[in-house]
């Protein structure tokens, strides 16, 4: 069963590994620079299957709007 929960600090490495496994979705700059920065400054959620992170989404709220 899939579970969704907010991102936690301990998820950092697993999220970056998911991004690295998806080169068609995330270019080298995103995997090595943008995503690690976003994870430190943005809120988001992870998708877990069998307690393993298999997906993620980050979001930025500015002036009451999600971007």
KATAZI-V349995 format. One record per residue. N is the residue number from 0. RES is the residue in one letter. PSI is psi in radians with two decimals (NA if undefined). BURIAL is + if it has 9 or more other ideal C-beta (glycine too) atoms within 8 Angstrom, else -. Layout:
BEGIN
n->N res->RES psi->PSI burial->BURIAL
n->N res->RES psi->PSI burial->BURIAL
END
This chain:
BEGIN
n->0 res->X psi->2.43 burial->-
n->1 res->X psi->2.44 burial->-
n->2 res->X psi->2.47 burial->-
n->3 res->X psi->2.34 burial->-
n->4 res->X psi->2.82 burial->-
n->5 res->X psi->2.62 burial->-
n->6 res->X psi->2.42 burial->+
n->7 res->X psi->2.75 burial->-
n->8 res->X psi->-0.64 burial->-
n->9 res->X psi->-0.16 burial->-
n->10 res->X psi->-0.15 burial->+
n->11 res->X psi->-0.99 burial->+
n->12 res->X psi->-0.74 burial->-
n->13 res->X psi->-0.66 burial->+
n->14 res->X psi->-0.78 burial->+
n->15 res->X psi->-0.67 burial->+
n->16 res->X psi->-0.66 burial->-
n->17 res->X psi->-0.80 burial->+
n->18 res->X psi->-0.72 burial->+
n->19 res->X psi->-0.51 burial->+
n->20 res->X psi->-0.06 burial->-
n->21 res->X psi->1.10 burial->-
n->22 res->X psi->-0.40 burial->-
n->23 res->X psi->-0.36 burial->-
n->24 res->X psi->-0.62 burial->-
n->25 res->X psi->2.10 burial->+
n->26 res->X psi->3.07 burial->-
n->27 res->X psi->-0.72 burial->-
n->28 res->X psi->-0.74 burial->-
n->29 res->X psi->-0.79 burial->+
n->30 res->X psi->-0.62 burial->+
n->31 res->X psi->-0.38 burial->-
n->32 res->X psi->-1.01 burial->-
n->33 res->X psi->-0.89 burial->-
n->34 res->X psi->-0.84 burial->+
n->35 res->X psi->-0.64 burial->+
n->36 res->X psi->-0.82 burial->-
n->37 res->X psi->-0.71 burial->+
n->38 res->X psi->-0.48 burial->+
n->39 res->X psi->-0.36 burial->-
n->40 res->X psi->-0.12 burial->-
n->41 res->X psi->2.75 burial->+
n->42 res->X psi->2.91 burial->-
n->43 res->X psi->-2.99 burial->+
n->44 res->X psi->2.66 burial->+
n->45 res->X psi->2.65 burial->+
n->46 res->X psi->2.28 burial->+
n->47 res->X psi->2.44 burial->+
n->48 res->X psi->2.15 burial->+
n->49 res->X psi->0.75 burial->-
n->50 res->X psi->0.21 burial->-
n->51 res->X psi->2.38 burial->-
n->52 res->X psi->2.15 burial->+
n->53 res->X psi->-0.10 burial->-
n->54 res->X psi->2.90 burial->-
n->55 res->X psi->2.81 burial->+
n->56 res->X psi->2.40 burial->-
n->57 res->X psi->2.72 burial->+
n->58 res->X psi->2.68 burial->+
n->59 res->X psi->2.21 burial->+
n->60 res->X psi->2.14 burial->-
n->61 res->X psi->2.12 burial->-
n->62 res->X psi->0.71 burial->-
n->63 res->X psi->0.14 burial->-
n->64 res->X psi->2.42 burial->-
n->65 res->X psi->2.30 burial->-
n->66 res->X psi->NA burial->-
END
